[in-house]
Amino acid sequence: MMLAPLLSRSNDSRYTVYLRWAAFFGCIVLSKSQNCYDGFEDGMVYQLAARHTAFAMRLEPSSVEIDSAVVLKADSAGWRFETDPDYPGHYNIISAWNDLRLVASSDENQPITVGAGSSGATRDAWCFLRKKSKDVFSIALQGTNLAIDVSGELVEEDTPTDTWPLKDANDEDDKGNQDFKVIQTSCSIIDTNEVFRLVPRHAAGKALDVDPVDLLVIQNENDDSLDSQKWVFQASTDGYYNIVNEKHKLAMSLASSSQFEAVTLSQIQDDDLYKFCPRNNYDGSFQILVKGRDWALDVSGSSPVDGTVLWSDTPSNDLSQAFEFRPESLSSPTASPTAPSPCDTSFDTSVPYSFSAMHSGKVLAVSVNPYSAMVFQTTSDDDLATQWQLERGSTFGHYAIKNALTDLYLTYDQMQNGGDITQDTNPTNWCFLPDESGYHNIVPEAGNGEYAIDISAFNQDDGAKAVLYKRSGATNQNFLLAKSVQYSIVNAAGVWEPVIDLDLVPAAAANLPDGRIVMWSAAARYDFADGGGKTFSTILDPMQSPPQHSGANLENTHHDMFCPGTAVFEDGRVFITGGTDSKVTTIYNPFQGQLGEWIEGPQMNVGRGYHSMAPLEDGTILTVGGSWSGGCMEKGAEVFDVATGEWTLKTGILTEPMMNTNDVEGIYRADNHMWLWTAPNGLVFHAGPSITMNWLDVSGDGSVTFAASRTGDIDSMMGCTVMFDIGKLLKVGGAESYESGATTNSAYVIDINNGMDVDVQRIGDMAFPRSKANAVVLPNGHVVVVGGTKTTQLFSDETAVLNAEIWDPNTNEFSVLPAMKIPRNYHSIAILLKDGRVLSGGGGLCGACDVNHANVEILVPPYLLDSNGNPATRPVIMSAPSSVTIGKTFNVQMDTSGDHTFAIMRLGAVTHSTNNDARRIPLESKNNGGGTFEVAVPTNPSVALRGLYFLFAMNEDGVPSVAETVSLTSN
């Protein structure tokens, strides 16, 4: 059987459609025959999906008349293509519902409708102009420069303006609203050589049957032995079929033209024809549509009772119109199953594979949702969700199949037709049975060769379920295995420790000198919108085994500290400014009592939220931007003097030069989360998120000077920068706009060591595009990137990236690390721990949403593991001073006399993917023998900023010690 779904999103809104001047790669083109794509198959049904909306062209179900308008909607129907007899290279586009053609006048600003064909100024020949993607086209009207266009806002279902007029607009910017993806839909093709059981989805255990007395088609208890429950299909024209009962050799029939008519059996004739179109979801079920009438077959009243008749009704999403097509063997039910062929034992267990289904060309994948064990097919094979590691099974010739994203094994819930393919912690033995074409059946050992993995109902769309089904030789049971070397994961690739549950969603966090982490949410523990004046916090001690936390503590400093600026004073106190309460500030003192003390600080001059802060070489704190809270306006810089408690405006540092972005929400987003770094030249380097980067001079009234651009990058809202070496930044990820546009996997190294000259180097990309991720530099200079999403959706785990990545500054390459258990997306945090591990947590903080993650996880990076994946032997710092002077040397005593290297890591504070405090400073050292090392602090106070640092020692194998906390002080 060959069946493929139409667009499968349910939405009651629709778009208006226009014909407008055609744009092709930003240029105006003529729809000449020699430019038209002519590779479509005559008579085949296609879907025309607008690329910028994910909706597709259709007629309303009630639109069966000439001049009916065309709309764009999620529950779209198909269009049959036929070569136009008069214009080579052009096609007639014919509704699969009612055989009317897509027509338009060559005059602009006229609606696109359906009609019988060309008439006067109305034309029905269309030229498909291929765009950059192979299956994306502009659809131009023959003899004109006009193309079908989607324009305007979403309109309500009952608004009478839902038409596609011809619109005069030049679209030279090529925004994609003339781009249509042409998707072949096989809802009009079915295998006539098979016998099927038609199973209604609204009632479990039922099948369509025939009443033996009056030959009504009814619903009955499924019985594999009854031939009256078996159906075959005889092809007619235009993709329609007779549905013939295997026992009675008669076809389904609707004798009259009345709606709600019961379906009976009668002699096979051309008046009783049906076609099969997938429903608007991914459950593998189909509607049975009646030719020439706007009806679908329906189990009367959605009744689950045996004997309920099948009748005709208006097409809908009701499950009583949902039918699964289950292949039946033509042989006797008592025949023994086909004996399994010898298993293929030639697979390489050192690399993962992708499994591509023969019928659809799509690969098996798992959901990024940690609570779903579902296995399905998908188009993209560019991430670990689609990669499967093979392990030798407990029976010779068999393999266990482990997903590279979840570390769970492929299994099934029940050994029966339709049993779901799922995942489990325990391995299942599978046999790969090859055929002559190089494809394999994937057969569970326990089924004695009778069952194989099957894509349900031959569905060809993304999201179609994988199930078990009796082996039939069908193409939806054949899979091609392809090696995926680029995603190979070695044993020593890091380990995620068990999830630690908290009593709040941590949207911000900061290092404390003793290794604990302070985290906070908002005025509510799980919701940012509960109101201001207070904040919930918690203290986590990750150094204990297992880690312990203090529970949720309510802090009332008249400050809702959601979406604030954060900084760490040189003495280790944490400074939180603005956010929901936009001018208020709070100082957290970790040295007062077990849980520390929260006190109200001096208010800022300007109300801010989503602003950025950065420590300066003299110990003061700079802040810039923040139009998310306190009003959308120019929010230039001000500097906080820790000693005096005063804020000073820097009137010469305005945000306008730093907001050179195209964020669709303007200043409300454009001045958010800036990347600010005190540079070796004493200035502050603004690294983004805009492509344009700047120098900020805080002396006097301050000034802003253009520095450089990240050529080839996009504006990178919610991307990350980290200072991985003296004067060197790594930039990763981000999106064109805060909540929309493309997300990037780009990575850049930015060197700010050469005065005001900036060297920008594009390096190898990350494995995954990420927005809302976090980046953490390790003591060895490597950088771990965790979490984020492939799209810009804020409160969604739908495109979450669970696999971390690690960047090596020696090779400029990223390597994929194992997947964490919980998505870490918008409002998540990540921060370095005192023992060299990485804490990742949070995400959500959105009240009753389903993406609240009130927990954290800890990554054990590869440098803490040996080649077998076991804990590596760590060096130990026996003694080091608690305070050192910038530009001076100090002694460190190690537990062994081998060579060691040293680095200090400034304590950081993170929120919204931004941590402008943390920086790594590698230290020069001299081995004086006996485990004693003389270590030098850089002399430049703009490099070695005042403050508290974690001092790490690394042995010859690169394994870090647990850090000692040291204070860098000025002369």
N, C-alpha and C positions, 0 to 999 in steps of 0.2 A: 504494500500500500504506500502511496506517496501523498502525504498531506502536509501542509505548512500553514502556520498561523498568519493572520493579518496582524495589524498593530494591536498591541495588547496592553494598552493603558486605558483605564476607565476614567472618563472626565466628561462632565456635562457642559463644559464651555467649548467654544469654537472660535475660529479666527475668520476674518474676512479675507478675500482673495482678489487680486487685481491683475490686469494685464498692464505692463508698463515697459518702458524702454529696457531692452535686454542689456545686461552687463556680463561680460565674459572675461575673467581675469582682469577686471577693472576697465575693460575697453568695450566700446559699442561694437556689436557685430551684426551682420546681416544673416538672416536665416536662409542662406543659399544651400542648395542640395549638397554641394561638395563639402559643406561643413557639418552636415547632419550625420549623426550616428545611426547606422542601419543594421545593428546587430541583434535587434530584438526578434523573438520568434513569433511569427504570425499565429494568432489564435490563443497565445499564452496570456494568462491573467497576471497583471502586475499591480503592485501597490505604489502609489505616488506619495511619498512621505516628505513633508517639508523639513529640511535638515535643521532649521533653527528652532523648531517647535516640538519635534517628535510626534506631531499629529500628521494626518494624511487626508487626501482628497476623498470626498464621498458625496453622494446624494442623500438627502434625508430619506428615511424609510418610506415616507408618504409621497416622495417625489417621483411620480411615474409619468408625468406629463411633459410634453415638449415645452421648452423655455423654463423648466425648473432650474433653480439656481444651484450652483455647486458650493459646498462648504468644506471647511477643514475641521476635522473632528477626530477624537481618539478611536472611536469604534468604526473605523474606516472600512469601505468595501473595495473590491477589486475593479480593475479596468483592463479590458481586453484590447490588445494592440493588433491592428491589421494594416498592412502596407497600403498607402493611398495609391489608387490606380493612376492618378494623373500627375503626381509629384514624386519623382524618385527620391528616396531617402527620407520621405515623410511618412507619418503614421496617422491613421484614424484611431482615436482613443474612445473606446466604447464601454459604457457601463455594464458590468457583469450582472447588475440587478435587472435592467430593463432594456438592454440593447440600444439605448439612445447614445448619441455621440457627443463628445465634448466639442462645443462650438463657441466662436466668439466673432464679434465684428472687428474689422480692422480699425474702427474708430476707437480713440482712447476713451477711458472713463465709462465703459459700457460693461455690463455684467457678463461673466462667463456662465453659460448655461448648457443644457443638453438639447439636442435636436435630432432630426432625421438625417441631416447631412448639410452640404453646402447649399446656400440659398441666398442669391443676391449678394449683399455685402458680408454675409455670414460665411465663415470658412470652418472647415473641419480637418484640415491637414496641419500636422504639427511636426516641427523639427526639434530633435533632441541634440543640444549642444553640450558636449562632454566638458565637465569642469576638471579640477585638479584631481579629485578622487574618481576612480574608474567607474563607479556606479552612481555618480552625482551629476545632474544635468540641469541646464536651463531649458525650459520648454517654450519654444518660440512659435508664434503663429506664422503660417506660410506666407511669404511675400511681404513681411513687415519686419520692423525692428522691435517688435513688442514681444515680451515674454510673460508668462504667468508669474505673478508676484504675490507674496503674502505680506500684508501690511495692516496697521491699526492695532488696537488693543483687544484684549479678550472681551467678549461681549456675552451677556447672559443668554441662556438657552431660548428664551421667548422673545428676544429682541428681533424686530423684523428686518434688520439691516444685514442679516447674515448671507451676503452674496459675495461673489468675486467679481468686482467690476474691473474695467480697463482703466488703469491709472497712469497719468502722465507724471513720471518721475525718472530721473536719470540713473540713480543707483551706481554712480561711478565708483563709490567706495566699496562696492561689492560686499555688503554685510551678510550675505548668505540667504537673504529672504527671497531670492530667485533660485535657490538651490533645492532640487528635489532628488531624493534618493529613490531610484527605481528598483523595486524589490520584487523579484519573481515570486509569486505566491502559488503554490501547488494545490490550492484548495479545489482546483478544478480537475485534478488528476488523481485517479485511484487505480489500484492494481486489480484488474478484472480476473486475474488467475487465482485469487485467494477467496476463501470463505471467511466471513466475519461474524462476530457476535456483537450486537449493538446494545451497549450497556448504559442506561440512564444514570446520570451523576447525582440526582437529587435523592435517590433511595438506594441504600446499600444492598448488594446481593441480588439485583434484578437484571432482567434482560428483556428485549423486545421479543414477543412471541405472537402466535396467531391463534385466535379462538377457533377451534375445530368445527364449530357449528355455523356461525355467520361470517367467518373469515375476517373478522375485525382484527386489526393489529392492536395488541394489548401489552401491558407490562406484567411479567410473571417472575416468580422465583427462578433464579438462574439454575439451569440443569444442563450440564455438558452433554448429556446423552440425547437431548431432544433436537432433531433436525429442524423442527419448526422454529427454533431459536437461532438458526443459521441463515445468513444472507449473502448473496453474491450480487455483483454490480455489472450491468451491461451498459457499455458506453454508447451515448448518443452523440449529438453535435454540441459544439460550444461548451464543452466541459461538463455537460449534464449526463445523468445516469438514470436508468431504471434500477430500482431496488427489488431484487427478486428473492422470494423465499425458497430456500434449498429444498424443503419438503414438498411444498405445493406447486412449485415452479410457476407461481403467479407473482405479479409485481404490486408494490404499494400503489394505491390509487386514491385520488380525491375526486369523486365522481361529479360533484357540483362545484360551483364557483363561490359557495358560501364559506365565510370564515367559521371557525369552530366546528368544522366538519370532521367526523371520525374517519380515520384512514382504514381502508379495507384492502383486500386483495382482488385483482382482476387480471384479465389478459394483458400481456405486455404490449404497450402502445406508446407512441411518441408524446401523447398529451400528459403523461404522468412521469415527469422528469424532475430530478433533484440534483443539487450540488452540495458540497460539504465544505464549510468554511470554519476555521478555528475560532473559538470564542475569544473574548477580550481579556484573557489572562493566560497564565502559563501552565494550566493543569492538564493539557493534552486532550481536552475535549472539544467537540465540534458541534456547530449548528447544522441542521439539515434544512436547506432552503428550497422552496418550491419554485420551479421555473414559471415565469409569467405572472406571478402573484407575489405580493409583498408579505409572504407568510413564512413561518418556520414550523417544523413539526415539534409538538409539545405534548408531554404527558399531562393529561387533563387535570387541572387543579393542583398540580404538583403533588398529587396523592402518592403515598408509598404503598398503597394497597394493591395486592394482586388482582388482575382483571381490569385495571384502569385502562381506558382506551387512549390511543394516540390520536391527536387531532391537530388542526392547523390554528396558529395564533400569530399575532404580531411579533416580529423578532424582538427579543429582549435578552438581558443577561441572566434571566432566571435559570436555575440549575435544571428545571424540568425541560429545558431546551438544550441541555448539554449531554452529549452522547460520546462514549468512548468506543473506538473501533478495535476489537480484539480479534486478531487472526485466529482461525480455527484450522486444524489439519483436515485435509480432504479424506484422509485415511480413517479407519475405524478408531474410535477412542481407546479401544483396548490394545491397539498396536503398541509394541514396545518402542521406547524412544531411540533416536539415533545414537549409536554407540560413539563415544568421544574419540576423536583422533588423538594421536600422540601429542603431548604438550610441547610447545616450543620452549626450549631451555637455553636459548642463545642470548638472552638479554644481559646487558651490562648493569650490575648492581651499584656501580660507583657514581652513576649520574641519573637524574630523574628523566622521566619521559612525559610527553603529552599523548593523550588518547583522542584521536580524531575520528568522529563518526562518519562512515562512508556516505550515508544518505544526505547529510547536511554539510559536511566539511567542518563542523564545529567540534570543540574539544570539551572533554569532561572537566568539571570544575566543582569547587565547593564554595559555600557562602562565606563572606567575611564576617557575618553575624556569628558571634561566638556561641549563641544559643541554638543555632541551626545545624543539624547534621546532614542537611539536604545535599544531594549530588545532582547536577544538572549539566546541560550543554551550554556553551557560550561561544561567541565569535572570537574574542580576544584570548590569545595565549601568552600575553606579555607579563604575567605575574605568577607568583608561586601558588595561587589558588588553582591553577591549571596544571601543576607539575606533580608527578607521582613517582615516588622512589620505590623500586622493586627490591624486596628482600627474599632470600631463599626460604621457601615454606617448609613446614614440618614434614611434608610428603614430597618425595622426589618428583621433580618436574613441575612443581607448583611454586607460586610466589605469593608472598604477602605484599599488599599494595598500600603504601603510606603516602598521605598527602603532604607535600613539602611546606604548605602553609600552616596546617593545623597539627601536624605530627600524629594524626589519627589514621586508623586503618580502614580501608574500604571493606564494607560488609553489607548485609541485607537484613531487613526486619522479618520477612517471612519467605519461605521457599514455596512460592506460588506465583501464578500470573499476576502481575501488577505489584508484587512485593517491592517496597521502596529500597533503593540503594542508599545506604547511609554510611556513617563513620562510627568507629568505636575504638576504645583503647586496646582491645585485644585483636590480634591478627587473624585473618581468615585466609584459607588456602584458595588460590585461584589458578586455573589452568588456561593458558593462552593457546587456543586451537587455531592453527593457521589455515588459510586457503591459498589457492594458486596465485591470487592477485597481491599477496603480501599483507592482507588484512587478517584480523584475528577475531574470533568469538572469545569473550572473557567469561569463563565458565566456573561457577563455584564447585569445589570438590564434592561437597555434600549432596549435590543434585544429580550425581551419576551421569553427567553430560546432558541432562534433559533441559536445563535452563541456562540462559545467558543474559548478560547485561543488555538492555534494550532501551532505546529512547522511546518513551511512551507515545503510541499512536502515530509513529513516523513523523512526529512534529519536527519542523525544521527551524523553529524560531529559538532565539536566546531564551534560556530559562526553562526549556522543556525538561521534564524529570527523567532521570535514569531509573529504570525499574528492572526487576527480573521478569523474564518471559520465556515460554518454551521456545527452544531453538527451532528456527524456521528457515534459516539461510537468507533472511531478509537483510537489506542493506542497513537498516537501523540497528542491527546487532553486530555489524562489522566495524572494527576499529583499527586504525592505523597508528602504530606506536612510533613516535619520533623522539630522538634524544634531545635533551635540553641542557646542553653543557653549560650555557651561560648562568644557569641557576644552581649549579652544583654546590652543595653545602658540605663542608668537611666537618668532622666530629668536633673539632675545637673551635666552633663558630659561635660560642656564647651560649648561655643558658638563662632562661627566664625562671625566676623563683616563683613560688605560689603567690596567688593574689592575696593582698592584705586588705580586708574590708575596713572602711572608715565610717564615721558618723556624719560625714559631710562630703560634698564634691569639692575637691581642692582645685581652685582656679588660679591660685598664686601660691608661691612657696619661696623659702629662703633658707640658706645654710646657716646653722648656728655653730659657734666656735667648737663646741664639744662633739660635733658630728650629728646632732639631732637636726630635724627639719621642722620648721614652723610652716604651717599651711593654713589657708583661710578660704572661705567661700564668699558669702555676701550676708545680707541681713537675714537670710534664711539658709538653712543647711543645704537645701537641694534646689533652690530657685533664686535667680538673680532679681526677680521683679517683686519682691515681698515688701519693699519699703526701706527707707534709709535710717540712719542714726545708730546702727549697731552692726556687728559682724560676728560670725561664728568662726572659731579657729580651732586648731588641734596641733599637738606636738607629737611627732613620730620619732621614735628612737630605732633607727634601722640597724644599729650596731648590736642590739640584743638578738638572741635567737630563741624563739621567733621574735620579729620586730614587735614593739609595743607602742600603743598610742594613747593619748590622754582622754579620748572621747571629744565630743564637741563642746567647746567652752564659749559662752556669749561674752563678747567684749563690747562695752558701751562707752565709746569715746565720741559720741555724736557723729559717727563716721561709718557709713556703709562703704567698706573698702573693696567694692566690686569694680573691676576695670580701672585700677589705679595706675599711677607710676610707682616704681619700686627702686630702691637703692639701699646699699649697705654702707653705714658710716664706717670710718676707719677704726673705730673701737668695737665694731661688731654689732651695734644696734641696727635695727632694720627700720627704714624710713618708707612710709606708705602715704601717698599723696593723691587727693582727688578721687575720681571715679564717680560713683552714683552721687555722693555728696561732694560736689566738684571743687570747692575751695578748701575743704577740711583736710588736715593732715594728722597722722598718727605715728608715734615712735614706739617701737617694740623693743624693750630692754630685756634680753634673755638672762641677765645676771641677777635679776630680782626674783627669788623664790624658784620653786620647781618648774612652774609654768611661765615664768617671766611676768613682765608688767607692761600693759598697754596704756599709754598716756596720750592725751590730745596735744598735737604740735601746733606751731604757728601757721595760720592760714596763708594760702598763696594769694598773690595779687589777682590772678586770673583763674577762673573756674575751669577745670580740665577733667577729661576722662579719655582713656586710651592714649594718653601722652607718654612721652619717653623721658627717662632720666639717665644721667651718666655722672660718675665720680670724676672730679678734676684733680690735677696734680697737687693743688694746695689743700685738698680735703673738702672743698665746697662741692655742691651738687647742682648740676645743670638740669633744667627741664624745658621741653619745647612741645608745642602742639596740644592736641586734645579736644577737638571739636565734638567728640561724641557726647560730652556732658558739659553743661555750663554755657551752651549756645554755640552756634556755628559762626565763627568769625576768625579774623587773624589773631592767632595766639602765639605771639613771639616768645622769646626766651626770658626766663628769670633764673636767678642763681640763689641757692640757699647757703648761708654761712652757718655751719654747724656750731661754731663757737659763740656767735652772737644771737642766733635764732632769728635772723632777719632774711627777708626775701628782697632781692634787688632786680628790677626789670632791666633787661638788656634791649633797649629800643632799636638797636641796629641789627638785631638778629630776628628777622621775620621768617615766618614759615613759607611764604609764597614761593621763594626759590626752591624750597625743598619739597613742594607739592606738585612738581612737574609730572603729574600722572594723569591718566585718563579714567580714573575711577568714576563709574557712572553715578555715584552718589555725591560727587564733588567733595567739598571741603569736609563734610561730615565724616568722610573716611580718609581723605587724602593726607591729613596731618596726623594719622594714627601710627603708633608703634614704630617710630623712627629708630634706625640703627645708629647709635651715637658712640663713638670711641675716641677717648683721649689718645692722641697720636704722639710718636716720638718727637715731633717738632713742636710740641706744646699746645697745638691747636686741637680742636675736636673735629673728627672726621665723620661726616654724615654719609653713610654707605647706602642708604635707601630708606624705604622700599622702592622709591622711584629709580628709574634707570639713571637719571642725573644724580651725581654725587657732589658734595660740597665741603668746603672748609668753613668751620665756625671759629671765630676769634672772640673770646669772651672778655678781653681786656676793654676797659672803658665802657662805651655804650654797646660794644660788640659789632660784628660785621659778618657777612656771608659772602664767600667767594667760590665760584665754580671750580670743581676739582677735576672731574672726569665723568665719563659715561660707561656703563657696562654694555658695550656694543654687542648687539645680537641677542640681548636678554629682553624680557618683558618687564613691565612694572610688576613688582613681586610682593603684593600685599599678603601679609601673613606668611611670608618666607622667614628665613633665619640668617643671621650672621654670627660667627664666633671668632674670637682672637686666639688662634691656635699656636702662634709664635709671636715673637716680638715684632710688632708692626705689621702683622700678616693676618688677613681675615679670610675665612671661607664663607661664601654666600651660597645658600641652597634654596631651591623651591620658590613657592609663592604663586600668586595669581594676578591677572590683569586688573581685576577689581576685587574688593573685599568679599562681595557676595555673587559675583558673576564673572564670566569670561574664562579664558583658558588658564589651566594650571600647568606649571612647568616643572621639569626635572633637571633644569639647568644648574650648573655649579660653576663658580668663579673663585679664583684666588686673587685677592686685592692686596697689593704691597704698598704700604704708606711709609716706608722707611727713608725715602729719598727726598727730604724736604717737603715741598708742596707738589712735587711730581708724583703721580700715581700710576702704578703699573697694574693693569687689569688683564688677567689671563683667563680665557675660557678653558675649562678642563673637561674631563669626561663626565657625562651626565650620571645622575643617580639612576638606579634601576626603575624607580617609580616617580611619577609626578606627585608632588605633595603641596598642599596648602594646609596651614594650621598645624604643622609639625613642630617639633622642638629639636634643637641641635645642642650637643654637649661635647665639649672638648675633654679628652682624657689626658692624664699626666704624660703620656708618651707622644702627644701631639696628634694622635688619631682623633677623629670626630665621629661620634655616634649620632645618627639621625633617627628619630623615633616618631611614630604616629603620623597623623595627618590624613587627608583625604585626597583622592584623585580629582575631585571636583570642588566647587566653592560653596556647596551647601553648608549652612552653619550647623544646625542641630540635626545631624544625620550621620548614621554609621554606614550608609548604603555603599559608599565607595572607599571605606576605610582601608588604610594600608597597615596591616598588622606586622609585617616584617620590618625589622629595623635594618639599617645599613650602616656600614662603617667605612670611613674614608681614610686612606693612607696617604699622608703628605709626601712620602718618598716616591710613590708611583702615580699620585693624582688619580687613583682609581677607587671606586666604591665596590664593596663586597656585601652581599645580602646576608643578613643574620636571621636567626629563627624568629618565628612569629610570636608576639605576645598574645595573651589570652583575650584581652579586652581592647576594643578600639579606643584610641586616644586622639580625639579630634578637637573641635572647638571647645575652648576653656580647659584644655589639658595642660599639664606641666611636665618638665623633665629637668633633672638637676644632678650634678655629680655628688657622690657620697664620699665621706672621709676615707673609706677603705677602697676607693677606686671603682666601685660599682656605680650603676646609673639607676636613679629612681624615676619612674614614669607613672603618671596617674591622672585621675580626673577625666573631664570631658562631660559636656552637657550643662548642668546647672540650670535646667530649663523647666523645673516644676514637674508637671504630670507627663512630660515627654518620656519616650521609651529609650532615650540615649543618655540617661543620667548614670554616671559611673563613679559611685562613691567608694573608690578603692584605688590602690596603687600596686605596681609590680616593680620588681628589681631585676635589672639585667646584670648578669655576670659576664663581662666582656671577654673576648678570646684571650687577652693577655693574662687572665687569671686562671686559665686552664692549660693543662699539658696536652700533648698530641693525642692522648687517648680520651680527652674530655674530662679528666679528673682534676681536682683543685691543684694548681701549681704551688710549689714551695715558695713562700714569700720571703723577701729580705725583711729585716727588722731594724728600725731606727732605735738604737739603745739610748742615745741622748742627743738633744739639739736644744739650742737656746729658745726661749719663748718670745724673745724680742730681738730684732736685728736692725741695723741702721742701713738706710739706702746708700749704696756705694761702698759698703764695707764687706769684709769676709767674716765667716763664722765656721766653727768646727761641728762636724756631725760624726758620731760614732756609730758604726754599723756592727751587726752581729757576725759578719764574715769579712774576710780581707779581700775578696774579689773586687773587680771593677764595678763601679756603680755610677749611674747618672742621676741628676737631681732636677726637679722642677717645682715651682710653687704655683698654686692655683688660687686666685683670689675668690673669696666667698662671694656667692652670687645670690640674686633674687630674680625670679622668673614669673612672668604672666604673659599670656597671649603671644607665645612664641618668641618673646623678647627677654634677653638677659644681658644687659649692657654692663653689668658689674664683673662677671666672670671673665678672667683672662689667664692664659697660661704663659709663664715666663720660665724658659729653660735656663738653668744656672751653670756657669762654668765651675769646674771643681778640680782639685788636685788630690791624688791618692798619696797620703803620707805614710801608708803601711799600717798594718795591724788593725784594719777596719776604720781608720781615722781619715776623714776627708776634710779638706779646706775648701769651703764653698763661697763663691763671690756673688754679691747682689749687684745688679746693674747700677751704674752711677746716675743714669738719667731718671729724674723723678717723674717724668711723663711716661716712662716705661714701667718702672717699679712704683706704681701708685701707692700712696699710703694705704694701710689697711691690714686686715687679717687675711692670712693665706694658709692653705694646706700645703705642707712641705712633703713631697713624695720622693722616695729613693727607688730606683729601678736597678735590678741586677743585670748580669750579662745576658740573660734570656729575655729581658724586657719586662719581667714581672714586677709590679709595683708593691711597695710596702703599704701598710696602713699609715696614713699621714700623721704628722705632728702639726699642731697649729702654732704658727709664728706670726708676730706682728711686725710689719715693716714701718719704721718711723723715719722722720726726716732728721737732718742734722740739728 
